[in-house]
Every structure is written in C-alpha cells, then in structure tokens.
C-alpha cells in the first residue's frame, strides 16, 4: 500500500518537475527573443543613419560630415527605440 502511494507521489512530482522545466525553457526563449529584438533595433537605426549620411555626402560632396552627423543621429534614435521597446515590454509583464 505504501509502495503504491510512493509511486503515485513520485509520478506527480515528475509531472510537476517537467512542467516547471518547460516553463523555464519558454521564459529563456522569450528573454533571448527580447534581447535579440533590442539589439536589432539599435543596430538597424545606426546602419540606416549611416547609409543616409553616406548618400547625402555623395550627393552634396561633403564627405565625411553627413556620415558622422547621421551616424550619431542613428545612435541616438537607436537608444531611444531601445528605451521605448523596453518600456513596452515592462508594461506587458
């Protein structure tokens, strides 16, 4: 009788452990996705700003002034995007 109770409790404990493990894996995946999104937001803004500066420099023949200016504008825009996205992620949680 005790042996059967022990086996039943063991099965229940294993199920709980598996459920906890799956929840942790899902959370880890969500965190990785969030980190990847934040990194992409920052890099994309810097790249777009630099490309715009490069195009304007070629158009107006003012190298490297527009590249430098739009690089820093891209960095600022990227940081602001990351802050905005991070705030929205916190509101959801």
C-alpha positions as CSV (number, residue, x, y, z in Angstrom):
1,X,0.0,0.0,0.0
2,X,2.8,2.4,0.9
3,X,4.7,1.4,-2.2
4,X,1.7,2.4,-4.4
5,X,1.3,5.8,-2.6
6,X,5.0,6.4,-3.0
7,X,4.8,5.7,-6.8
8,X,1.8,7.9,-7.2
9,X,3.5,10.8,-5.4
10,X,6.7,10.2,-7.5
11,X,4.7,10.4,-10.7
12,X,3.0,13.6,-9.6
13,X,6.4,15.1,-8.6
14,X,7.9,14.1,-12.0
15,X,5.0,15.8,-13.9
16,X,5.4,19.0,-11.8
17,X,9.1,19.0,-12.5
18,X,8.6,18.5,-16.2
19,X,6.1,21.4,-16.3
20,X,8.5,23.7,-14.4
21,X,11.3,22.7,-16.8
22,X,9.1,23.6,-19.8
23,X,8.1,26.9,-18.3
24,X,11.7,27.8,-17.7
25,X,12.7,27.0,-21.3
26,X,9.8,29.1,-22.6
27,X,10.9,32.0,-20.4
28,X,14.5,31.6,-21.6
29,X,13.3,31.7,-25.2
30,X,11.3,34.8,-24.6
31,X,14.3,36.6,-23.0
32,X,16.6,35.6,-25.9
33,X,14.0,36.9,-28.3
34,X,13.7,40.2,-26.4
35,X,17.4,40.7,-26.3
36,X,17.7,39.9,-30.0
37,X,15.0,42.5,-30.8
38,X,16.6,45.2,-28.7
39,X,20.0,44.6,-30.3
40,X,18.4,44.7,-33.8
41,X,16.6,47.9,-33.0
42,X,19.9,49.6,-32.1
43,X,22.0,48.3,-34.9
44,X,19.3,49.0,-37.5
45,X,19.0,52.6,-36.5
46,X,22.7,53.1,-36.7
47,X,23.0,51.4,-40.1
48,X,20.1,53.4,-41.6
49,X,21.5,56.7,-40.2
50,X,25.0,55.9,-41.6
51,X,23.6,55.0,-45.0
52,X,21.6,58.2,-45.2
53,X,24.7,60.2,-44.3
54,X,26.7,58.4,-46.9
55,X,24.1,59.1,-49.6
56,X,23.9,62.7,-48.6
57,X,27.7,63.1,-48.6
58,X,27.9,61.6,-52.1
59,X,25.1,63.9,-53.3
60,X,26.5,67.1,-51.8
61,X,30.2,66.1,-52.0
62,X,30.8,66.9,-48.3
63,X,32.5,63.8,-47.1
64,X,32.6,62.9,-44.1
65,X,30.3,65.4,-42.4
66,X,26.9,63.9,-43.2
67,X,28.1,60.4,-42.4
68,X,29.4,61.5,-39.0
69,X,26.3,63.5,-38.2
70,X,23.8,60.8,-39.3
71,X,25.8,58.1,-37.5
72,X,25.3,59.9,-34.2
73,X,21.7,60.7,-35.0
74,X,21.3,56.9,-35.7
75,X,22.9,56.1,-32.4
76,X,20.5,58.5,-30.6
77,X,17.5,57.1,-32.5
78,X,18.6,53.5,-31.7
79,X,18.9,54.2,-28.0
80,X,15.5,55.9,-27.9
81,X,14.0,53.0,-29.7
82,X,15.5,50.5,-27.3
83,X,14.2,52.5,-24.3
84,X,10.7,52.7,-25.9
85,X,10.6,49.0,-26.6
86,X,11.9,48.1,-23.2
87,X,9.3,50.2,-21.5
88,X,6.6,48.5,-23.6
89,X,8.0,45.1,-22.6
90,X,7.8,46.0,-19.0
91,X,4.2,47.1,-19.3
92,X,3.3,43.8,-20.7
93,X,4.8,41.9,-17.8
